[in-house]
């Protein structure tokens, strides 16, 4: 299998557990690596035969910008579930970063790995 990826997708949203965080937009940075089979697209040089990273980025942007989660963990799980449900992805690794959330740290966040049912054995 192959990997299609998006790195550094910046999206503004309401996120956080503190009252003041619920009143502002904060920028999240999202990286996603999606396992899929790119051979059909390569054989035919056809976008319709592959995972359209533009469509994935648009879907993630719409989902995140409309969300109002308290925790990055909940947001990451929702993104992963949505992508695995709506796109031909066997598995993915998703990083959701919240730059500036911790003083003296460049970035903090979560990284999760998820599989489509049956795609990762017993996982």
Long-range contacts (C-beta under 8 A, 24 or more apart in sequence): 1-35, 1-36, 1-37, 1-90, 2-35, 2-36, 2-37, 2-38, 2-39, 3-33, 3-34, 3-35, 3-36, 4-33, 4-34, 4-36, 4-38, 4-50, 4-51, 4-53, 4-56, 5-31, 5-32, 5-33, 5-34, 5-53, 6-30, 6-31, 6-32, 6-53, 6-56, 6-57, 6-60, 7-31, 9-57, 9-60, 9-61, 11-60, 11-61, 11-64, 11-65, 12-65, 13-64, 13-65, 13-66, 13-67, 13-68, 14-67, 14-68, 15-67, 15-68, 15-69, 15-70, 15-72, 15-75, 15-98, 16-70, 17-70, 17-71, 22-68, 26-98, 26-100, 26-101, 27-99, 28-64, 28-72, 28-75, 28-96, 28-97, 28-98, 28-109, 29-96, 29-97, 29-98, 29-99, 29-107, 29-109, 30-60, 30-64, 30-79, 30-94, 30-95, 30-96, 30-97, 31-94, 31-95, 31-97, 32-56, 32-60, 32-79, 32-83, 32-92, 32-93, 32-94, 32-95, 33-92, 33-93, 34-83, 34-87, 34-89, 34-91, 34-92, 35-89, 35-90, 35-91, 35-92, 35-119, 36-88, 36-89, 36-90, 37-88, 37-90, 51-87, 51-88, 51-89, 55-87, 56-83, 56-87, 59-83, 59-86, 59-87, 72-96, 72-98, 72-109, 72-110, 73-110, 73-112, 76-110, 76-112, 77-112, 77-114, 80-112, 80-114, 81-114, 84-114, 84-115, 84-116, 89-116, 90-115, 90-116, 90-119, 90-120, 91-115, 91-116, 91-119, 91-120
